[in-house]
Amino acid sequence: MGIFQTTFQSCSGRERTGILSTAHGQVETPVFMPVGTQGTIKGLTPDQVKEIGFDIILANTYHLFLQPGDDVVQAAGGLHTFMHWNRAILTDSGGFQAMSLSRIRMKTDDGIDFQSFIDGSRHLFTPERVMDIQRNLGSDVVMPLDVCTGYPSDRATAAADLDRTVKWFERSKAAMGAPGGQHLFGITQGGFFGDLREEAAERILAHEPQGFAVGGLSVGEERQLTMDMLDHSLLHAPDNLPRYFMGLGDPVGILEVVSRGVDMFDCVLPTRVARNQMIFTRDGVVKISKRLYERDFGPLQEDCACYCCQHFSRAYVRHLFKANEMLAGTLATIHNLTFIRMLITEIRQAIRSGTFAAYKRAFVDRYTAGSDRAW
């Protein structure tokens, strides 16, 4: 029996609901995973994240390797114990950060050689080493080392990155050994070439991953190109594997990928924009520091049940930001994550009731119309 079970498949579209089983509980899908890069959702306690309703979060292998070190996390009893989170955790491979955040890095068939942005020390991430690190972290879902092709990119580069990613997955699976408490997903690449995307999926699936991840999208390209490449990537995706879009978290984008059959997604966007005074509402994104909210004593969102909206006004949150108070980011983050959690709950309900297409259309129309306003 696999780790994923579809609980409802739409008759009119590709959207579906399901359950991902992990060592730290079952996760209902579609699901958004808040990003806790350093083993924490910025500005919130683990209990606050639980109260919002999340059953799985994402942590970053690269950052935790550099500090405090995966050996320290292992000595603490694993990442769940270290950060006091008893629900599921997915850790990415760290390959993207090793390439994008390092001052000097070199990509070879063996792995990625990079220089730490913290102290300048040099490290080699191989597929085997990345698996060792994630084993020490003790996460529930682990991602293999891959090569994320940039945008724009030529076909030769995309093909080479695809080939290396597949070979690294073979090595990652061998290093993992017999499946245990951790689930190993395969990552597909292929740049922005539809046939390479399809080839990547077929080659990764030949090695029997426990989950199907689509990488290398939402890296600067236009949204329509993202969705076109996602369609190619999912063309051969089997029904019995969870489908994971890596790095997407805006409300409209979530609806778009769910409509294509994606089950899982993550992004720093909801928490990052919250710390930068941007608030999600059904009528688009609100820049809460604007002068027009100085005497607005209503909640951030009228029908929101989050702690912030139940106790504080737009005027108060604006005041906190203007006064550079730490509470501002915390309250905004609670609200934005609650908004995404509310969206996911409504999406699941709409899928089960057969009304997803109408729900998506109504939500997008209202959200985009509001976003056109001069906030």
N, C-alpha and C positions, 0 to 999 in steps of 0.2 A: 504493500500500500504506500502511495506517495505522500508527500508532505502537504499537498494542496488538494482541496476538494471544491468543485464548483457547486454552489447551493442554488443558484438560479441563473439561467441563461435566457437572455432576451430572445423572443421569437422574431422581432422586427429589426434588430440591430446586433452589434457585436458586444455590447455592454453585458456585464455579468457580475454576480456577487459570488463570494467564496470564503473559504477558511484556510488560512495558513497555520499549520501546527508547528510549534517550536518547543524547545525544552523549557521555556518560561511562559507557556500559555498559548492559547489560540488567538489568532489575529483575524478579525473580519476584514474582508476586502470588498470593494476598493478601499485602500488605506493610504493616508498621507503620513509620512514619517518625519517628525520634526528633527532638525539637525542639531546634534550636540557634539560639535567638532572636538572639543577638549574633554569630553565626558560630562558635559553639562549643557542644558538648554540655556543660553545666555539670559541672565536676569531672573530665572525662575528656579525654585526648588523642585526636586523630583516629585514631591507630593502635589505641588501645584500643577505639574504636567499631568499627573494621574487624575487630578480633579477635573481637568479639562476633558479628559476621556481618551487619552492616547495609550495604546497597548504596545507600541513599538517605536523606538527612536533609532537614529543613525549616529554613529560616532566615527571619527576619522583615524584610520590606522597610522597615517604619516605623522600627524601631530602627536598622538599618544606614544608613538615610538620615540620621537625626539624628546618629549617631556610629558610625564615623568619617566618614561621608559616602560616598555612592555614587561620587563622583569619586575619592576616595582608593582605594576598592576597585578601581575601573577602572584607576587608575594602577599598582596592584600586580599587575595582570594578571588581574583578576577574582576572584570569591569563592573559587573552587577553589584558586587559587594562594595567595591571601591567607591562607586558613585551613589550607592543606596537606591538602586533601581531594580526591582524584582520582576520586571516585565521584559519583553523581547528586545534585543539589540541587534541591529545590522551594522557591520563595519565594512567600509569600502576598502579597496586595496591600497590606497595612498599613492597609486601611480600617477594620477593626474596632478596631485599636489607636488610630488617629487619633481615633476617636469615643469610645472607652472610657477611654483613659489621659490625654487632654488636659483641661486645666482649662477651657478655653473652646473650643468648636468650633461650626461652623455648616454645615449640610448644604443645598446648593442643587443645581439641575440641573447646574451646572458641575462641582461636586466637593465636597470636604470641606475647609473652612477650619479650621485648628486651631492651638493654641498648644503649643509644645514643652514637655514636662514637664522638660526639662533646663535650658534657659536662658530660657524664656518667649518665644522668637522665634516669629513667625507664619509659617505655610506653607499653601499650597493644594495639596491632592492632587486632580488631575484624572485622568481615565482615561489621558490621553496622558502626563502626567508620571509616573504610576506605571509605565507601560510603559517610559519612558525610564530610570527608576531601575533596573528589573529588567534592562534591556538592559546597563546599566553593570555590574551585579552579575554578569551572565553565567550565571545559573542555567539549569538544563535545563528545568524546568517553571515557568511563570509563571502567576500568577493575576490576573485583572482586578479593578479597583476595583468593589466591590459595596456594598450597603447591608444590613447585618445587622439584621433586625427583632428587637426585644427581646421578652422574655416577662414578663408577658402583654402582648398588643397587640391593638388593635381591627382590624377588617377593612379599614377605610379606610387605616390606616397601612400594613398589610401589602401592600395592593394598590399603594399609591404607591411603597413600597420596591421591590416587584417590578418595576414599570414602569421605575423609575430604573435598577435593576440591569441590565435588558435593554438599555436605551439606552446605558448605560456600556459594556456588552460590545461593542456595535456600534462604538463609538468606540475601544475598546481594540484590537479586531481591525484596524480601519483604521490605527491608529497602529503596530501591529506590522508591517504589510506582509506581503510574501510569507513563508511559513513557512521558517525556516532551522534553526539549531541549537537554537532554543528552541521548546517546545510550549506553546500557550495553551489552558488549560481554561476552560470556561464554568461560572459558579456560578449555581445555582438558589436562589431564596428563596421567599417566599410565606407567611411566618409560620406560624401554626398552623391553617390553613384548607386542607383537602385539595384542594378544587377550584383554589385559587390555586397550590398546589404543582404540580399537574398542568399548569396554564397556564404556569407559569414554565418547566417542563421543555420543553414544546412550543415556546415562544418562543425559548428559548436554543438549542435544537437546530436551529431554522430558520436560525441563523447559522453552523452547522457548526463547533462547537468541536472541539478535538482530544482533549478529555477532558471528562467529565461530573462536576461537583462539586455536592454537596449542602451548602449553608451554612445558618446560622441555626438549627441544632438543638443540643441539649445546652447550652442557655443558661439552665438553671434549671428546665425543665419536668420532669414525671415521665417515667420511662423508657418507659412504655407509649405516652405521647403522642409521644415521640421516634420510636418505631418505627412508629407509625401514619402520621406525617407522612413518614417515610422511604419507606414503602410507596407513598404517593401520589407522591412525588418520582420513584421508580424505575419507575413504571407504564409510562412511555413511553421509558425509557432504552434506547438501542440496544445490541446485543451487541458491536458493534465498537469501542466506546469504553471506556476505563478509567473506573470509577466510584469517586469519592473522597468519603468522609464526612469533613468537616472538623471536627476537634476531639473525637476519641474515642480513649481508650486504656486503659480498664479491661478486665481479662480477659473478664468476662461480656459487656460491651458489644461487644467485638471479635467474639466468637462470634455474637452476635445479628445484627450487621450483615453478617458474612460469610454467614450463612444466608440473607440477603436479596439476595445477589449483589454486595456491595460488595467492591472490589479494594484500595483504599488508605485509610489513616486515619492520623492523627497526634494527639498530645496531649502536654502537659507533665506529665501525671499520673505516669507511672512514675518520672521523674527528680525531680520536685518532692516526691513523698511519700517518696522515698528519702532526701532531705536532711532530712526531718522524721521520720526514725526508723521509717518504715513499710515493711515488707518483704513482697513478694509470695511466697506459697507455694501449693502445691496445696491446702492446707487453709485458705485465706483469707489475710487480711492480718495480719501480726504486728507489734505495737508492740514493737520490740526493746529499748526502754529499760526495760521492765517488770522488776520485781525477780526474777520467776521465771526470768529468763535469766542471772542473775548467775553461776551455776555450770553453765550448760548448755554443754557442750563439743562439741556436735554442730554440723554445718554449718547454715546458714540453711535449706537445702532438701536433703534426703538425696540426691536423684538429679540435683542440679544440677552442671554441669561448669564453672561460672564460676570465675574466679580467686579470688574471695572464698571460695566454698564449698570449693574444693580446698585452701585454705591456712589458713583462719581459722574460729573458732567463733562461735556466737551470743554467748557470754560476752565474747569479745574485741571484737566489733563493738559490743556494748552498752557495754563499757568505753570505747571510743573516743568514742562519743556523749556519755557522761557526763563525759568529760574534755575535751569540746569540741575534739577533734582533727580536722583537716581530712580525714584519711584515712577517717574514718567515712562521710562523704557519698560519697566516691569509691567505697568498697567496696560500699556499699548501692546506689549507682547502677549499678555494674557488674552486681550481682546482679539488680536489677529489670529492667534492659534485657535481660539474658540470659534471664530468665524469660519475657519477652514474645517474645523471639526463639525460644525453645524452643516456646512456644505456637503461634506462626505456623508453624514447621516441622511440628509435629504436625497442625495444621489442614490444611496442604497434603497431607500424607500421607493423612489421613483422607478428604479429598475424592477423591483419586485412587483410593483403595481402596474407595470407596463406603460408608464407615462413618462419615461425618461426623455424622449425626444421633445415633448412639449415642455417639460421642466427645463431642459437645457436651453431651448429657444427663449423662453420667458426670462430666465436668469440672465442670459447673455445680453438680450435686448435692453433690460433695465440697467445692468452693470455698465455696459459700454456707453449707453446714453448718459448716464451720470458721470462717467469718466471724461466726457467731452466738456463738462462744465469747468469754469475757471475757478478751481478750488484755490 
